[in-house]
Amino acid sequence: MLVFVGDGLRSGESQVLTSRFGKVLRLDIDGCDALRAAPFALGLRHPWRVSFDEPSGQTFIVEPNFESRFQEVNVLERGANYGWNLDIPPSCYPDGGPLDPGCERGPNGEVLTPPVAEYGPEFGLIVSSARIYRGTEIPALAGKLVITEWGVSSIGTGTQGSLLVADATGEAPWQVGELPVGEDSPGAGDLFWGLGADGAGELYVLTMADIAPVDGDGAVYRIVAA
C-alpha cells in the first residue's frame, strides 16, 4: 500500500529520507500489529490527486505548485526525486521555461525526475487532477491525458475552471494545450475540482461554484464531444 503525503509546510523535509513529509510512503505490515512506512519516492510538495491508468500501469500525481509558475503532472517511479524543495539556480530554467532535468541533482546525487506534463500561468494556476482518457465516445481524446485546472486566482478568489489536454502517446514531456469547453455548457463557469471515470473509461468533471463548500453547490458533469 502506498500513501501520498504533502510537505505540511515543512518544505525542507521533502528531501530528508527520515522524514515522512513530502513523500510517497510504502506501508509494510510486520507481524500482526507493527506498521512500517518506508519512502518509495520523495521531493513532493502537495500531491493533490492521484490516478492509476491500468492499460499503461502508470500512476499519475498532480502537483499544484502554489509557489511556482508551473503546475506539474508526475508519473510515480520507485526511488524518484521530484525536486521539492531544492535550491535550484535560475540557470536551470532555460529561457524561463521548465526545469532542465539534468541541471540539478538530489542530496544523494540522483538526477531529478521531471514532470511528464506541466504548464504555466497562461493555462492556469492550480492543477487539480489528471487522467488518461480510455473511453470510446470521444475518439479525438483516445490515449490523451486530460487535466483539470481548478480555476482560482493567485489571490485566492474564484474565477472558473478549465480543461487541458496532453498527448500521452508520444515521448514525455507531453505538451499541454487547452481543451475548449463550450461557454453554454453546464458548469462551464464553475471551479473544476477533479476528474472521475466510469467502467467504460468515460470521464466526469467534479465542479463547485465557489471555493468554500456550500450545500447543494457541487455537481458532476460528463465530458462529451461537442
Secondary structure, DSSP 8 states (H G I E B T S, - for coil): -EEEE--TT-GGGGG-TT--TTEEEEEEEETTTEEEEEEEEE--S---EEEEETTTTEEEEEE--TTSS-EEEEE--TT-B--TT----GGGSGGG-S--TTT-B-TTS-B----SEEE-TTT-S-EEEEEE---SS-GGGTTEEEEEE--B-TTS-B---EEEEEETTSSSS--EEEE---TTSTTTTSEEEEEEE-TT--EEEEEESSSS--TT-EEEEE----
